[in-house]
Amino acid sequence: MRYVTLAPAALLLATALHGQSPTGWRSAVLMERYDFDAGLTYEAVTQATLPLTATADLGDRTRLVVSGGFTWARLTPADGDTPEAEIRGPVDTEARLLVTLIPERLTLLVSGVVPTGTEALEVDELDVAGALVNRAIGYAVPNLGSGGQAGVGFVGAVPWDDMALGLGATYVHAVAYAPVPGQNEQWKPGGQWRFRAGVEGPVGPRTYLRATTVLGLRGEDSFDDDAVGTAGRTVHGYVSVNHGTDSGSLTVYVMDSYRSAPQVEATSLGPVRMPRGNLFAVGGRMEFRLGGGIHLVPRVEYRNLREALADAETTGSLNPAGSTLRIGSDLRLAIGSGLGLVFEANGLFGNVGDGVGSTVGVRGLRAGVHLAVLR
């Protein structure tokens, strides 16, 4: 499952810098709904998700992480005469093999996506796919089905004074697939290189810094062997600072993500056109230890999205495409050794783009229960 953040890149670097996370499994039940003001073709989007992740050691230096799950999404049209569109089923299964070549210095990464999700969409289901890729909202799970992919790369770390510097490079090859039921035309997403650099370590008493930069270079997509779209690049940056206190800790972060050219991504529930754009986010969370293994974590995040219009695909200014504020809290419970439970609840309000340069209001809620069994 992939959240619309830089978390995957940050986790890869953290793996190289400080070893691997505990083995075990994690699951959750997530539910979210957003209502929109007039101006879109739909008035509400609802999604329920059951993500599943398992981690296992395959020897002293090898770790396997497998994730998958199930999701259900419903789009309520603004026109009351149009029936609601729904998609439900399993998502793609992702596997990641981490092989430690040099302890705490160099790790080999082999990844793959098995197309167990929904890769072919009916026309009405494409509307659901288009709604779920809205980055101003950041749906919990924007990925469901594709034709599969495979990747390989390295992540390394070297000491740098009191800190550590992480470097990584990966290549991902996507498999062609037919996105429209009953048709044989094959969609082939372009291959992508990703180069990562990060640094983390103490910067003062009780203060810890993490910073990550990711550069992605992607080739052209093809449809039945004919090149479509534009080869482009993506640039992501993420910085977080954590400061410990007597009663808990405070974390603040900033994220920026830029796409230089429009791309048809195999995101959400099928191929969806993602325009050239820039997503900026800033947020924070304060963790309070309440005693007895109970932690209260209020959190807030602001997002601002700017995108190009259809007639300004590769040049010209970016236009406002949405800004949202999400406010909520987690309640974390430690239940015995290696067992954790988290209750999540938050609300969102702001505006999102209508695709032609204007925005409409949005408000919604997300709630969920997370369970982790670790050893």
Secondary structure as GFF3:
##gff-version 3
##sequence-region A 1 375
A	DSSP	alpha_helix	7	18	.	.	.	ID=ss1
A	DSSP	beta_strand	24	36	.	.	.	ID=ss2
A	DSSP	beta_strand	42	57	.	.	.	ID=ss3
A	DSSP	beta_strand	62	77	.	.	.	ID=ss4
A	DSSP	beta_strand	85	90	.	.	.	ID=ss5
A	DSSP	beta_strand	93	102	.	.	.	ID=ss6
A	DSSP	beta_strand	106	114	.	.	.	ID=ss7
A	DSSP	alpha_helix	123	132	.	.	.	ID=ss8
A	DSSP	beta_strand	149	160	.	.	.	ID=ss9
A	DSSP	beta_strand	163	174	.	.	.	ID=ss10
A	DSSP	beta_strand	187	188	.	.	.	ID=ss11
A	DSSP	beta_strand	192	204	.	.	.	ID=ss12
A	DSSP	beta_strand	207	218	.	.	.	ID=ss13
A	DSSP	beta_strand	221	223	.	.	.	ID=ss14
A	DSSP	beta_strand	226	228	.	.	.	ID=ss15
A	DSSP	beta_strand	232	244	.	.	.	ID=ss16
A	DSSP	beta_strand	248	259	.	.	.	ID=ss17
A	DSSP	beta_strand	263	265	.	.	.	ID=ss18
A	DSSP	beta_strand	272	274	.	.	.	ID=ss19
A	DSSP	beta_strand	277	291	.	.	.	ID=ss20
A	DSSP	beta_strand	294	307	.	.	.	ID=ss21
A	DSSP	beta_strand	319	334	.	.	.	ID=ss22
A	DSSP	beta_strand	339	353	.	.	.	ID=ss23
A	DSSP	beta_strand	359	374	.	.	.	ID=ss24
###
